[in-house]
Amino acid sequence: GEITVELKPQGKELSLRQKEPELALRISDTGVGMDKKTLERLFTPFFTTKDEGTGLGLSTVRRIVEAHRGNITVESEPGKGTTVIVKLPMKLSKKDLL
């Protein structure tokens, strides 16, 4: 499939949920996608669809993103591909990096 990567600032007009401007990293592919059951368990530690691996990768990524006051979401549809969206505040303080 094809992979697309976008990085966009967001937040000129802040919503009630969004307290400050943020960067949105969007990575999309046109691959096989995931079914709803897989998508629901995606960030669960030790869950994997691979023959090899620990199933800790995405749960670790999520913890790192959240530790930096961000969030990560995944949208997917079987046969149509997957999109991962990581949003992080545009401004990080020293305490966010520790």
MITOR-753192 format. One line per 4 residues: number of its first residue (from 1); their letters; for each residue x, y, z of N, C-alpha, C. Coordinates in nm, 3 decimals, decimal comma. Each point is the difference from the previous one (the first is absolute). Layout:
// residues N
NUM> A> X/Y/Z/X/Y/Z/X/Y/Z | ...
***
This chain:
// residues 98
1> GEIT> 0,081/-0,119/0,000/-0,081/0,119/0,000/0,084/0,125/0,000 | -0,064/0,110/0,015/0,064/0,131/0,001/-0,007/0,059/0,141 | 0,108/0,067/0,040/0,005/0,065/0,132/0,005/0,151/-0,018 | -0,081/0,071/0,076/-0,003/0,146/-0,002/0,029/0,052/0,140
5> VELK> 0,088/0,099/0,011/0,033/0,060/0,129/-0,028/0,150/-0,009 | -0,075/0,051/0,097/-0,032/0,143/0,005/0,031/0,052/0,140 | 0,049/0,121/0,008/0,023/0,067/0,128/-0,061/0,139/-0,011 | -0,100/0,027/0,084/-0,072/0,127/-0,010/-0,017/0,062/0,138
9> PQGK> 0,018/0,131/0,009/-0,037/0,067/0,125/-0,152/0,010/0,008 | -0,052/-0,009/0,120/-0,143/0,015/0,021/-0,022/0,090/0,119 | -0,111/0,070/-0,002/-0,034/0,075/0,119/-0,002/0,150/-0,013 | -0,008/0,055/-0,121/-0,016/0,145/-0,011/-0,129/0,042/0,069
13> ELSL> -0,104/-0,080/-0,021/-0,127/0,020/0,070/-0,017/-0,118/0,093 | 0,032/0,018/0,126/0,001/-0,109/0,096/-0,141/-0,043/0,037 | -0,021/-0,130/0,008/-0,128/-0,052/0,046/-0,001/-0,001/0,152 | -0,113/-0,034/0,060/-0,008/-0,007/0,145/0,092/-0,108/0,056
17> RQKE> 0,014/-0,111/-0,073/0,087/-0,110/0,044/0,148/0,034/-0,016 | 0,032/0,077/-0,099/0,139/0,030/-0,034/0,041/0,129/0,066 | 0,092/-0,009/0,095/0,038/0,117/0,078/0,115/0,078/-0,061 | 0,073/-0,060/-0,092/0,114/0,067/-0,061/0,024/-0,054/-0,141
21> PELA> 0,074/0,075/-0,082/0,030/-0,049/-0,135/0,078/-0,131/0,005 | -0,022/-0,083/-0,100/0,068/-0,129/-0,004/0,043/-0,034/-0,142 | 0,089/-0,097/-0,010/0,041/-0,056/-0,128/-0,068/-0,134/-0,017 | -0,049/-0,025/-0,119/-0,063/-0,128/-0,030/0,084/-0,071/-0,106
25> LRIS> 0,052/-0,117/0,037/0,073/-0,086/-0,092/-0,096/-0,108/-0,044 | -0,023/-0,008/-0,129/-0,097/-0,095/-0,056/0,073/-0,091/-0,098 | -0,003/-0,130/0,029/0,065/-0,099/-0,084/-0,108/-0,095/-0,050 | -0,015/-0,007/-0,131/-0,106/-0,083/-0,061/0,061/-0,098/-0,098
29> DTGV> -0,064/-0,116/-0,012/0,040/-0,095/-0,103/-0,123/-0,052/-0,071 | 0,022/-0,061/-0,114/-0,109/-0,058/-0,078/0,008/-0,152/0,006 | 0,048/-0,051/0,113/0,018/-0,144/0,018/-0,129/-0,074/0,029 | 0,015/-0,114/0,067/-0,114/-0,090/0,021/-0,095/0,050/0,108
33> GMDK> 0,044/0,090/0,086/-0,086/0,051/0,106/-0,019/-0,101/0,112 | -0,079/0,037/0,098/-0,026/-0,086/0,116/-0,149/-0,010/0,025 | -0,042/-0,116/0,052/-0,140/-0,013/0,037/-0,023/0,067/0,136 | -0,125/0,016/0,037/-0,036/0,072/0,122/0,057/-0,068/0,125
37> KTLE> 0,000/-0,131/0,002/0,051/-0,075/0,115/0,149/0,027/0,022 | 0,077/-0,001/-0,107/0,144/0,030/0,010/0,021/0,144/0,042 | -0,075/0,091/-0,058/0,013/0,142/0,031/-0,028/0,028/0,147 | -0,097/-0,069/0,058/-0,034/0,020/0,141/0,113/-0,044/0,094
41> RLFT> 0,080/-0,097/-0,041/0,106/-0,055/0,086/0,138/0,055/-0,035 | 0,008/0,089/-0,095/0,126/0,045/-0,057/0,102/0,047/0,103 | -0,042/0,073/0,101/0,093/0,056/0,098/0,012/-0,086/0,125 | -0,059/-0,117/0,001/0,007/-0,090/0,114/0,138/-0,064/0,007
45> PFFT> 0,068/0,011/0,116/0,133/-0,064/0,012/-0,008/-0,150/-0,029 | 0,099/-0,048/-0,072/0,018/-0,140/-0,037/-0,098/-0,049/-0,108 | -0,082/0,089/-0,055/-0,085/-0,038/-0,112/0,078/0,018/-0,129 | 0,001/-0,101/-0,083/0,067/0,009/-0,129/-0,072/-0,087/-0,102
49> TKDE> 0,012/0,039/-0,125/-0,052/-0,081/-0,110/0,115/-0,066/-0,076 | 0,123/0,023/0,049/0,120/-0,051/-0,066/0,042/-0,135/0,060 | 0,070/-0,079/-0,080/0,053/-0,128/0,049/0,113/0,022/0,100 | 0,076/0,108/-0,019/0,109/0,032/0,091/-0,023/0,140/0,054
53> GTGL> 0,053/0,027/0,117/-0,015/0,131/0,061/-0,065/-0,012/0,136 | 0,006/0,109/0,074/-0,049/-0,003/0,138/-0,139/0,061/0,016 | -0,043/0,080/-0,096/-0,128/0,068/0,015/0,009/0,120/0,093 | 0,121/0,052/0,019/0,018/0,114/0,090/0,023/0,132/-0,074
57> GLST> 0,021/-0,006/-0,130/0,035/0,120/-0,076/-0,102/0,113/0,010 | -0,124/-0,026/-0,037/-0,099/0,108/-0,001/-0,043/0,043/0,139 | 0,000/-0,092/0,096/-0,034/0,042/0,137/0,111/0,091/0,054 | 0,125/-0,025/-0,037/0,111/0,086/0,041/-0,009/0,136/-0,069
61> VRRI> -0,030/-0,001/-0,129/-0,015/0,126/-0,074/-0,109/0,086/0,064 | -0,112/-0,062/0,033/-0,110/0,075/0,061/0,041/0,063/0,133 | 0,072/-0,075/0,082/0,045/0,054/0,129/0,094/0,119/-0,021 | 0,089/-0,009/-0,097/0,093/0,110/-0,028/-0,075/0,123/-0,048
65> VEAH> -0,092/-0,018/-0,093/-0,078/0,113/-0,053/-0,081/0,065/0,112 | -0,066/-0,079/0,083/-0,080/0,055/0,110/0,087/0,068/0,105 | 0,122/-0,050/0,022/0,092/0,063/0,094/0,041/0,139/-0,046 | -0,012/0,026/-0,129/0,031/0,131/-0,057/-0,128/0,082/-0,026
69> RGNI> -0,106/-0,034/0,073/-0,128/0,070/-0,005/-0,067/-0,009/-0,137 | 0,025/-0,108/-0,071/-0,061/-0,020/-0,132/-0,098/-0,115/0,000 | -0,047/-0,032/-0,118/-0,085/-0,118/-0,014/0,024/-0,064/-0,136 | -0,035/-0,127/-0,007/0,016/-0,076/-0,123/-0,131/-0,073/-0,028
73> TVES> -0,043/0,007/-0,125/-0,121/-0,071/-0,041/0,029/-0,077/-0,128 | -0,077/-0,104/-0,021/0,016/-0,081/-0,120/-0,137/-0,022/-0,062 | -0,008/0,023/-0,130/-0,121/-0,026/-0,077/0,037/-0,104/-0,105 | -0,084/-0,100/-0,018/0,032/-0,104/-0,097/-0,126/-0,067/-0,051
77> EPGK> 0,008/-0,046/-0,121/-0,111/-0,072/-0,061/0,057/-0,112/-0,086 | -0,047/-0,122/0,021/0,051/-0,111/-0,081/-0,009/0,029/-0,150 | 0,111/-0,024/-0,069/0,004/0,020/-0,144/0,023/0,143/-0,044 | 0,001/0,094/0,095/0,015/0,141/-0,038/0,123/0,068/0,063
81> GTTV> 0,060/-0,061/0,102/0,120/0,058/0,057/-0,020/0,051/0,142 | 0,105/0,063/0,050/0,006/0,044/0,139/0,058/0,140/0,007 | -0,049/0,079/0,095/0,055/0,132/0,028/0,029/0,011/0,149 | 0,122/0,040/0,031/0,042/0,025/0,138/0,018/0,150/0,014
85> IVKL> -0,060/0,058/0,104/0,010/0,144/0,024/0,059/0,023/0,138 | 0,114/0,068/0,003/0,065/0,035/0,126/-0,008/0,151/0,014 | -0,059/0,046/0,111/-0,009/0,143/0,026/0,082/0,032/0,124 | 0,086/0,102/-0,014/0,085/0,044/0,111/-0,009/0,151/0,012
89> PMKL> 0,011/0,051/0,123/-0,001/0,146/0,016/0,119/0,061/-0,073 | -0,020/0,118/-0,056/0,108/0,066/-0,072/0,110/0,047/0,096 | -0,037/0,022/0,123/0,095/0,048/0,098/0,013/-0,102/0,112 | 0,121/-0,051/0,019/0,024/-0,092/0,110/0,091/0,067/0,102
93> SKKD> -0,029/-0,022/0,126/0,085/0,054/0,105/0,105/-0,104/0,038 | 0,097/0,040/0,080/0,105/-0,091/0,044/-0,059/-0,119/0,074 | -0,104/0,022/0,079/-0,060/-0,111/0,075/-0,066/-0,103/-0,092 | -0,044/0,043/-0,120/-0,058/-0,093/-0,096/0,105/-0,094/-0,059
97> LL> 0,124/0,045/-0,001/0,107/-0,077/-0,061/0,071/-0,092/0,097 | -0,031/0,011/0,128/0,066/-0,086/0,100/-0,071/-0,130/0,018
***
